[in-house]
């Protein structure tokens, strides 16, 4: 997993957490769901990169 990928995936996950928290604070269910989705995408990307690294 390249450093750029790690940073990008972590940033996407952190952004998702922030969106989720903001959505909860403002009772905006769409933003909360979008934040959860962003977190999931970041986690899946990290898992994919780990699998690729395992086969190197």
Secondary structure by P-SEA (a helix, b strand, c coil): ccaaaaaaaaaaaaaaaaaaaaaaaaccaaaaaaaaaaaaaaaaaaaaaaaaaaac
